[in-house]
Amino acid sequence: MNTEDGETVVRFQNVGLRYGLGPEILQDISFTLERGSFHFLVGESGAGKSSLLKLIYLAMKPSRGLISLFGSDIATTSRRHLPALRRRVGVVFQEFRLLNHLSAFDNVALPLRVAGTRESEIEKHVVELLSWVGLKDHLNARPPTLSGGQQQRVSIARAVIARPKLLLADEPTGNIDDALGYRLMHLFEELNKLGTTIVIATHNNHLVKRMGHQCLNLDSGYLSMLPPDQASARMPQLPDNGETTTNESSEQPDLEKFL
């Protein structure tokens, strides 16, 4: 299956997941993600959003059911081919997972170096992207010296720098203010326009309603597809602090400059 021609990037068929001998926390999950689609993943805390993302990026195996990624059936794909599939996926982890012994620059540069990109290209793209997310003065800082919001931006930059075919983000705006959160969301949307499939897990009902993308809703272990208005109405209503009225049209990044 050739996902470059607009076909299915992710397919779940009757997938279930349980930890140990406990009850299933995900039940009969079936959905497809087409190339270039953009979805929010919503649901109450403990609904299984992070577990679903882990299944998608192959950090976990399902208890039952079939998962395919980029047209490859994960159950029958040899272990030596799995790393190549994972390299096509960018992940923004809720806990960041930055390498503390590396600078912000080197953390973001890591996917490009693994891919064999020339160092001159790496320096240009990494500096530009970190500058765009507001970290120009922190290129050489190591993660322990950065705030939670700064570490989150480094994690986001690392996930998008190599223009992955699939981007998964677990609460990517959870440690930053609304104005910067919307700025970063436009980074994701620009990446999406270049063909990347996007899935963002979030509790931010304002974000879901304003961005207007289809939602994957987890409820009691089952998944349904909901329009953004219906999904945001089911979410806890977060206070609107009035910081979402910035002029976004002049702030959208040109990802072609980074890559």
WOQUIDA-V276079 format. One record per run of one state. SS is the DSSP state (H for helix, E for strand, L for the rest). FROM is the first residue (numbers start at 1). LEN is the number of residues. If there is no record, write none. Layout:
SS_FROM_LEN / SS_FROM_LEN
This chain:
L_1_2 / H_3_3 / L_6_2 / E_8_11 / L_19_5 / E_24_11 / L_35_3 / E_38_5 / L_43_6 / H_49_8 / L_57_7 / E_64_6 / L_70_2 / E_72_2 / L_74_5 / H_79_8 / L_87_2 / E_89_4 / L_93_10 / E_103_1 / H_104_11 / L_115_4 / H_119_14 / L_133_3 / H_136_3 / L_139_3 / E_142_1 / H_143_3 / L_146_2 / H_148_13 / L_161_5 / E_166_5 / L_171_7 / H_178_16 / L_194_3 / E_197_5 / L_202_3 / H_205_7 / L_212_2 / E_214_6 / L_220_2 / E_222_5 / L_227_1 / H_228_7 / L_235_20 / H_255_4 / L_259_1
